[in-house]
Amino acid sequence: MKKIFFAGCALLLCMGFARVQAQEKDALSEQQLKMMEAFHIVSAADIDQWARTLVSDEYRGRRSGDIGYDMAVDFVIDHFMEWGIQPKGDNGTYENTFAQPYCDVQGVGFLKAYYAIGKDTVVKNYVARKDYFPTALSDGGEATGELVYVGYGINAPELGYNDYKGVDLTGKIVLCEGGFPYKGKNVDSLKMWNKYLRAQPKIAAAKAAGAKGLLFVSKYANPMPMQTPGMIVAFVSKETAQELLSGTGRSFDEWHKRFDAFKGKAVPTGHIVSLGAENTFYGDRTTANIVGVIEGSDPVLKNEYIILGAHIDHLGMLPEIYPGAQDNVSGSVITMAAAKALALSKVDLKRSVVIVLFASEELGILGAEHFLKTLPFPKEKVTCMINTDMLATGTGFMVHSSNEWADLVPYFRSASEEWARRPFKANLTPWEYKTRLFTDGNLFQNFQIPTFELKSTGGKWPAPYHVPEDTMDQLDPVIMADAARTMAIAVIQIANK
């Protein structure tokens, strides 16, 4: 009898333990099932369809301030409303609006130089998009004058630095570079130099010195709206700059090194150049970031926020359409797909998730700057920011971040390796203040907000970038779908950690 009694007790204990295990499994399964549902809501077909819409000619390259960008805003808002994502923009809307001047580039203009060969003068007509790029920085019109190379084109009295010192630029054309000569790491010094990084202060300095035109050494289109009336501006390739400096006794690289060493002086080239631009400026335009929120379930933790971000703007028409499929329809539709998965699966999220599609990234990270200035909650309440920019192809994933935020990396690794079954890497470096902002995420990082740039590994690079050839051919919806799944699963785990 004793054996039967003890056997019965053992059986009851086992049954009780099994019931506890089953209950724990059931409790876990509910969230796991919702996570699986979120994972499978992401669809490569959705991503392909949304991307084809946003890169279509109808959207005109989505230049902030242009009607094409406004159409992209409406497209995203319609989807947010359909998925039940709540507005988190201005006054109960999805739009976080700010002023955005707009310049309509209506033609490629021209660039030509006059070279003296013996007693003859040879005119060279440069080729648009090969030798030079038209830019929305320019006023409309024409300018002709002697070309003078002025290094970085900076006049910074408070730094004791002036590339225009001792040179008469009245009626002349300036050749200059982006950036600045300071190469140190001191944050305070970098902040002082940083305001001279962008094009507008360089153009203003050239005009103040008497110039009537300016050529930037950079083989990229630039969509930034004109800020300095009366200045004709274009971008030129390094090869064109090298040719324009012929006969000055040094190569472009040699002159560049002198300015880098703070020993540069303006270099008259002796060559006459003419440039023209076909632009019309509209100073009263506005644009908007698109902001939605999935509110967290925990009464306390819902006041902490995970931000998913990607810029949806591109270069627009300069004057041909720059579709910007890789840059950055790719990041935009990945972020949308992750947002859809989180919203429709009803997965438990203790923290709130904010989804932002930024305007005016291509104009100088202006959308992210405005969003942070008008942030509807304290920066300290941001758990992390996940930015996606140019993730179009590849075989696996990685995050770029700082060592200080390494504790969140395992969530991305788990989402990539265990859920998406994709290899994962992390590129972690010590935090540093970034002067040249390449992504919206860089700005968040400068505010010491934990920031993760989601990228792919094994992709083709370099790919067409800031050119009209950045089309749907550059996108792989399958890897992009797995990127959205990885993001969604990582967000769920971070939201509930």
C-alpha positions as MATLAB code, in Angstrom:
seq = 'MKKIFFAGCALLLCMGFARVQAQEKDALSEQQLKMMEAFHIVSAADIDQWARTLVSDEYRGRRSGDIGYDMAVDFVIDHFMEWGIQPKGDNGTYENTFAQPYCDVQGVGFLKAYYAIGKDTVVKNYVARKDYFPTALSDGGEATGELVYVGYGINAPELGYNDYKGVDLTGKIVLCEGGFPYKGKNVDSLKMWNKYLRAQPKIAAAKAAGAKGLLFVSKYANPMPMQTPGMIVAFVSKETAQELLSGTGRSFDEWHKRFDAFKGKAVPTGHIVSLGAENTFYGDRTTANIVGVIEGSDPVLKNEYIILGAHIDHLGMLPEIYPGAQDNVSGSVITMAAAKALALSKVDLKRSVVIVLFASEELGILGAEHFLKTLPFPKEKVTCMINTDMLATGTGFMVHSSNEWADLVPYFRSASEEWARRPFKANLTPWEYKTRLFTDGNLFQNFQIPTFELKSTGGKWPAPYHVPEDTMDQLDPVIMADAARTMAIAVIQIANK';
ca = [
       0.000    0.000    0.000;
       2.824    2.366    0.886;
       4.327    1.890   -2.563;
       0.993    2.651   -4.184;
       0.555    5.743   -1.945;
       3.992    7.138   -2.764;
       3.543    6.347   -6.442;
       0.242    8.213   -6.386;
       1.830   11.204   -4.665;
       4.616   11.205   -7.214;
       2.083   11.069  -10.024;
       0.144   13.990   -8.550;
       3.341   15.995   -8.110;
       4.316   15.317  -11.714;
       0.878   16.270  -12.941;
       0.989   19.485  -10.894;
       4.451   20.326  -12.207;
       3.301   19.603  -15.755;
       0.320   21.921  -15.287;
       2.648   24.702  -14.053;
       4.894   24.138  -17.075;
       1.891   24.199  -19.381;
       0.646   27.427  -17.803;
       4.078   29.035  -18.148;
       4.251   27.807  -21.735;
       0.781   29.179  -22.473;
       1.716   32.546  -20.903;
       4.847   32.665  -23.034;
       3.110   31.418  -26.132;
       0.637   34.290  -26.306;
       3.411   36.855  -26.733;
       5.465   34.486  -28.878;
       2.490   33.903  -31.164;
       1.993   37.636  -31.528;
       5.689   38.039  -32.306;
       5.376   35.338  -34.961;
       2.332   37.116  -36.332;
       4.258   40.398  -36.476;
       7.117   38.596  -38.220;
       4.836   37.184  -40.906;
       2.842   40.381  -41.448;
       5.949   41.798  -43.135;
       5.675   41.127  -46.836;
       8.208   41.491  -49.646;
       5.225   42.129  -51.941;
       4.156   45.134  -49.824;
       7.682   46.488  -49.854;
       7.956   46.106  -53.609;
       4.582   47.775  -54.212;
       5.226   50.721  -51.891;
       8.698   51.248  -53.339;
       7.425   51.234  -56.929;
       4.860   53.868  -55.992;
       7.353   56.184  -54.278;
       9.966   56.010  -57.059;
       7.417   56.569  -59.827;
       7.623   59.702  -61.982;
       4.437   60.978  -60.389;
       6.324   61.576  -57.126;
       8.985   63.697  -58.893;
      11.904   62.460  -56.772;
      10.243   63.544  -53.457;
      12.134   66.800  -53.027;
      11.080   68.524  -49.785;
       9.028   71.594  -50.691;
       7.875   70.081  -53.995;
       4.420   68.669  -54.721;
       6.018   65.247  -55.230;
       7.149   65.150  -51.610;
       3.680   66.256  -50.462;
       2.237   63.251  -52.307;
       4.634   60.956  -50.434;
       3.426   62.448  -47.131;
      -0.201   61.683  -48.048;
       0.777   58.158  -49.130;
       2.359   57.342  -45.764;
      -0.390   58.972  -43.691;
      -3.034   56.936  -45.504;
      -1.216   53.762  -44.489;
      -0.679   54.886  -40.887;
      -4.400   55.564  -40.564;
      -5.269   52.198  -42.113;
      -3.006   50.385  -39.611;
      -4.291   52.296  -36.574;
      -1.017   54.125  -35.889;
      -1.886   57.276  -33.952;
      -0.710   60.770  -34.976;
       2.192   62.312  -33.040;
       2.832   65.442  -35.114;
       1.607   69.008  -34.627;
      -1.814   69.660  -33.103;
      -3.048   66.090  -33.274;
      -1.921   65.528  -36.883;
       0.716   63.269  -38.411;
       2.663   66.237  -39.798;
       5.580   67.936  -38.031;
       5.724   71.039  -40.245;
       8.471   73.591  -40.855;
       9.465   76.199  -43.430;
      11.313   74.825  -46.439;
      12.302   77.168  -49.285;
      12.260   75.435  -52.640;
      14.249   75.960  -55.827;
      12.935   74.550  -59.087;
      15.848   73.522  -61.322;
      14.433   73.844  -64.834;
      17.537   73.112  -66.904;
      21.167   71.970  -66.679;
      22.579   75.423  -67.411;
      26.136   75.485  -68.765;
      29.804   75.638  -67.790;
      32.616   76.614  -70.129;
      36.203   77.780  -69.742;
      38.496   79.849  -71.972;
      42.064   78.505  -72.210;
      44.891   80.502  -73.790;
      47.075   78.302  -75.998;
      49.825   80.408  -77.478;
      48.122   83.340  -79.148;
      44.827   81.492  -79.472;
      41.946   81.063  -77.041;
      40.235   77.680  -76.909;
      36.734   77.419  -75.463;
      35.853   74.174  -73.686;
      32.201   73.382  -73.085;
      31.847   71.038  -70.112;
      29.254   68.264  -70.047;
      26.409   68.279  -67.514;
      26.419   65.354  -65.049;
      29.856   64.284  -66.273;
      31.977   67.366  -65.656;
      29.567   69.476  -63.626;
      26.210   69.263  -61.866;
      23.466   71.905  -61.762;
      22.319   72.704  -58.232;
      19.342   74.192  -56.426;
      21.825   76.340  -54.482;
      22.127   78.639  -57.460;
      20.189   81.709  -58.426;
      19.019   81.797  -62.022;
      21.187   83.635  -64.531;
      24.758   83.726  -65.851;
      28.171   84.797  -64.576;
      31.553   85.226  -66.273;
      34.888   86.054  -64.686;
      38.383   84.879  -63.797;
      38.417   81.708  -61.695;
      40.153   81.922  -58.299;
      40.737   78.866  -56.075;
      40.163   79.718  -52.398;
      40.545   76.344  -50.674;
      37.632   75.817  -48.285;
      36.091   79.213  -49.028;
      35.729   80.111  -45.333;
      35.879   83.497  -43.620;
      35.681   82.874  -39.860;
      36.877   85.955  -37.933;
      36.275   84.350  -34.523;
      38.618   81.507  -35.530;
      41.240   83.809  -37.031;
      40.800   82.140  -40.396;
      40.077   83.763  -43.777;
      40.581   82.111  -47.170;
      39.803   85.467  -48.843;
      42.503   87.501  -47.119;
      44.487   89.755  -49.447;
      42.652   88.926  -52.667;
      40.302   91.028  -54.790;
      37.381   88.871  -55.958;
      35.242   91.624  -57.442;
      33.429   90.204  -60.468;
      35.292   86.885  -60.275;
      34.288   83.226  -59.914;
      35.342   81.206  -56.866;
      36.456   77.564  -56.869;
      36.229   75.994  -53.404;
      35.737   72.733  -51.511;
      33.363   71.456  -48.877;
      34.479   70.936  -45.290;
      37.052   72.837  -43.251;
      40.790   72.487  -42.508;
      40.540   71.684  -38.774;
      41.262   67.964  -38.270;
      41.289   67.800  -34.456;
      38.829   66.023  -32.152;
      38.033   68.757  -29.608;
      34.230   68.958  -29.446;
      34.083   72.693  -28.711;
      36.408   73.448  -31.628;
      34.453   71.158  -33.929;
      31.219   72.945  -33.057;
      32.801   76.309  -33.907;
      34.090   75.063  -37.257;
      30.933   73.116  -38.001;
      28.832   76.159  -38.874;
      31.132   76.714  -41.873;
      30.721   73.154  -43.133;
      27.644   73.690  -45.278;
      27.404   75.428  -48.608;
      25.407   78.520  -47.604;
      28.102   80.230  -45.473;
      30.664   79.560  -48.187;
      28.438   81.129  -50.835;
      27.730   84.096  -48.540;
      31.461   84.597  -47.897;
      32.226   84.536  -51.623;
      29.527   87.093  -52.351;
      30.738   89.337  -49.497;
      34.204   89.219  -51.077;
      32.744   90.465  -54.384;
      32.422   87.189  -56.321;
      29.457   86.620  -58.619;
      29.770   82.871  -59.080;
      31.048   79.793  -57.287;
      32.079   76.259  -58.259;
      32.124   73.550  -55.579;
      34.527   70.650  -56.031;
      32.166   67.708  -55.601;
      30.743   65.336  -58.192;
      27.266   65.195  -56.702;
      23.992   66.897  -57.352;
      22.939   69.123  -54.458;
      19.259   69.931  -53.902;
      19.677   72.569  -51.168;
      17.599   75.672  -51.944;
      19.342   78.881  -52.905;
      20.066   81.161  -49.955;
      22.152   83.902  -51.629;
      20.415   85.823  -54.468;
      22.723   86.988  -57.239;
      25.194   84.065  -56.946;
      25.439   81.538  -59.779;
      26.586   78.161  -58.450;
      27.455   74.721  -59.837;
      29.294   71.605  -58.670;
      32.292   70.258  -60.600;
      34.139   66.958  -60.586;
      37.656   66.734  -59.210;
      38.896   66.065  -62.742;
      37.308   69.311  -63.945;
      38.848   71.199  -61.012;
      42.235   69.708  -61.881;
      41.918   70.999  -65.434;
      40.722   74.429  -64.307;
      43.853   74.738  -62.145;
      46.190   73.847  -65.004;
      48.973   76.374  -65.438;
      48.998   77.439  -61.775;
      52.229   75.577  -60.947;
      50.635   72.963  -58.687;
      48.011   70.265  -58.989;
      44.648   70.418  -57.248;
      45.840   67.946  -54.572;
      48.980   69.991  -53.898;
      47.022   73.225  -53.468;
      44.530   71.354  -51.274;
      47.317   70.189  -48.919;
      48.508   73.788  -48.427;
      45.040   74.849  -47.297;
      44.808   71.801  -45.034;
      48.059   72.937  -43.410;
      46.639   76.461  -42.844;
      49.231   77.810  -45.300;
      46.975   78.316  -48.275;
      46.460   81.597  -50.095;
      43.984   82.282  -52.882;
      45.198   81.028  -56.267;
      44.266   83.069  -59.379;
      44.058   80.581  -62.245;
      44.239   83.062  -65.100;
      41.343   81.205  -66.773;
      38.032   82.866  -67.577;
      34.968   80.713  -66.933;
      31.289   81.209  -67.663;
      28.454   79.408  -65.912;
      24.708   79.587  -66.142;
      21.745   78.221  -64.199;
      18.048   77.900  -65.043;
      16.469   78.097  -61.596;
      13.364   79.629  -60.036;
      13.249   80.161  -56.271;
      10.154   79.860  -54.059;
      10.796   81.133  -50.567;
       7.407   80.498  -48.979;
       7.151   76.691  -49.131;
       6.759   74.357  -46.157;
       7.384   70.649  -45.668;
       6.791   68.116  -42.884;
       8.142   65.075  -41.130;
       5.540   62.293  -40.825;
       5.169   61.161  -37.201;
       3.040   58.354  -35.779;
       3.034   56.451  -32.485;
       2.079   53.016  -31.192;
       1.451   53.684  -27.520;
       2.924   51.320  -24.957;
       0.790   49.268  -22.574;
       2.667   49.821  -19.318;
       1.377   52.835  -17.331;
       4.944   53.913  -16.522;
       7.093   52.556  -19.360;
       4.753   53.911  -22.059;
       6.374   57.287  -21.347;
       9.642   55.913  -22.710;
      10.063   55.823  -26.490;
      11.746   53.784  -29.188;
      12.076   55.848  -32.378;
      12.127   54.225  -35.808;
      13.386   56.679  -38.407;
      14.187   56.963  -42.115;
      14.240   59.911  -44.494;
      11.704   59.707  -47.295;
      12.833   62.792  -49.232;
      15.321   62.763  -52.108;
      16.811   65.158  -54.656;
      13.705   65.749  -56.743;
      14.234   67.062  -60.274;
      17.595   68.628  -61.219;
      16.054   68.925  -63.834;
      15.666   65.189  -64.631;
      14.054   62.994  -61.984;
      16.296   61.501  -59.300;
      14.084   58.604  -58.085;
      16.138   57.788  -54.978;
      15.142   54.126  -54.743;
      18.119   53.073  -52.661;
      18.393   56.540  -51.092;
      16.057   56.319  -49.337;
      12.876   54.625  -50.477;
      14.607   51.485  -49.199;
      14.807   52.681  -45.581;
      11.363   54.280  -45.748;
       9.480   51.156  -46.826;
      11.452   48.952  -44.406;
      10.405   51.262  -41.569;
       6.803   51.286  -42.814;
       6.761   47.474  -42.970;
       8.063   47.165  -39.409;
       5.479   49.719  -38.223;
       2.670   47.786  -39.930;
       3.802   44.545  -38.269;
       3.912   46.117  -34.809;
       0.556   47.848  -35.221;
      -1.527   45.035  -36.748;
      -0.159   42.152  -34.674;
      -1.277   43.849  -31.431;
       1.922   42.518  -29.868;
       2.454   43.685  -26.304;
       4.756   46.730  -26.199;
       5.377   48.151  -22.740;
       7.263   51.125  -24.152;
       5.862   53.344  -26.890;
       7.166   53.221  -30.459;
       7.388   56.421  -32.523;
       7.715   56.122  -36.305;
       9.224   59.114  -38.138;
       9.746   59.514  -41.860;
      11.953   62.574  -42.103;
      11.794   65.424  -44.589;
      14.761   67.456  -45.844;
      17.539   65.005  -45.007;
      19.055   65.747  -48.397;
      18.941   69.465  -47.607;
      21.135   69.103  -44.529;
      19.390   66.816  -41.977;
      16.855   69.635  -41.513;
      13.857   67.380  -40.826;
      15.602   65.517  -38.019;
      16.844   68.842  -36.646;
      13.291   70.237  -36.534;
      11.916   67.023  -35.014;
      14.436   67.155  -32.168;
      13.736   70.855  -31.573;
      10.001   70.135  -31.265;
      10.237   66.695  -29.626;
       6.949   66.138  -27.717;
       8.748   64.353  -24.864;
      12.120   64.798  -23.098;
      15.172   63.466  -24.954;
      16.029   61.519  -21.816;
      12.904   59.428  -22.346;
      14.189   58.029  -25.659;
      15.252   54.436  -25.053;
      16.899   54.288  -28.472;
      16.640   55.496  -32.056;
      16.895   53.030  -34.961;
      17.677   54.697  -38.282;
      17.563   52.975  -41.670;
      19.208   54.608  -44.657;
      20.171   52.855  -47.903;
      19.496   49.233  -46.980;
      18.597   47.789  -50.359;
      20.591   44.596  -50.946;
      22.724   42.081  -49.081;
      22.737   38.756  -47.277;
      22.828   39.762  -43.598;
      22.560   42.673  -41.194;
      24.661   44.841  -38.951;
      24.216   47.822  -36.677;
      26.554   50.794  -36.392;
      26.539   52.331  -32.933;
      28.718   53.413  -30.024;
      30.334   51.289  -27.342;
      28.260   53.098  -24.740;
      25.074   51.437  -26.042;
      26.395   47.916  -26.522;
      23.841   46.510  -24.051;
      21.108   46.789  -26.706;
      23.049   45.000  -29.454;
      22.014   41.453  -28.361;
      18.384   42.278  -29.189;
      19.346   43.017  -32.800;
      21.576   39.949  -32.949;
      18.784   37.704  -31.681;
      16.267   39.193  -34.120;
      18.628   38.728  -37.069;
      20.156   35.337  -36.320;
      17.335   33.528  -34.515;
      14.295   35.010  -36.245;
      15.318   36.204  -39.718;
      18.047   33.539  -39.968;
      20.468   36.102  -41.325;
      24.119   36.579  -40.252;
      24.719   39.579  -38.005;
      27.592   41.922  -37.201;
      27.961   44.930  -34.931;
      30.268   47.859  -35.645;
      30.787   49.642  -32.325;
      33.130   52.592  -31.848;
      33.684   55.106  -29.036;
      31.133   57.921  -29.077;
      32.316   61.106  -30.746;
      30.660   64.308  -31.867;
      30.096   64.170  -35.618;
      30.608   67.357  -37.610;
      29.646   66.023  -41.015;
      26.225   64.454  -40.686;
      25.639   61.701  -43.229;
      22.351   60.420  -41.768;
      19.512   61.571  -39.543;
      20.810   59.093  -36.978;
      24.096   61.003  -36.746;
      22.222   63.988  -35.314;
      20.506   61.854  -32.659;
      23.887   60.396  -31.769;
      25.308   63.897  -31.296;
      22.629   64.441  -28.635;
      23.901   61.235  -26.966;
      20.615   59.455  -27.658;
      21.340   55.702  -28.047;
      21.341   55.383  -31.829;
      21.599   52.348  -34.085;
      22.051   52.529  -37.850;
      20.592   49.363  -39.363;
      22.633   48.282  -42.399;
      23.065   45.206  -44.543;
      26.145   43.069  -45.102;
      27.185   41.328  -48.286;
      25.528   43.895  -50.561;
      26.893   45.386  -53.754;
      28.777   48.634  -53.191;
      29.347   51.198  -54.487;
      25.921   51.385  -56.096;
      24.392   54.329  -58.018;
      24.026   57.150  -55.503;
      22.634   60.660  -56.015;
      22.190   59.971  -59.713;
      19.083   59.404  -61.881;
      20.071   55.719  -62.148;
      19.087   55.034  -58.528;
      15.964   53.130  -59.583;
      14.000   50.017  -58.561;
      16.745   47.881  -60.110;
      18.821   48.646  -56.994;
      16.306   47.101  -54.577;
      15.950   43.525  -53.337;
      12.545   43.350  -51.581;
      13.400   39.953  -50.031;
      16.380   41.184  -47.978;
      14.450   44.387  -47.233;
      11.548   42.329  -45.852;
      13.934   40.464  -43.560;
      15.362   43.824  -42.453;
      11.844   44.941  -41.467;
      11.287   41.647  -39.617;
      14.597   42.027  -37.797;
      13.679   45.571  -36.814;
      10.205   44.598  -35.596;
      11.439   41.696  -33.434;
      14.282   43.780  -31.968;
      11.841   46.581  -31.142;
       9.452   44.171  -29.382;
      12.263   42.835  -27.219;
      13.690   46.277  -26.409;
      10.207   47.622  -25.649;
       9.684   44.916  -23.049;
      13.191   44.587  -21.606;
];
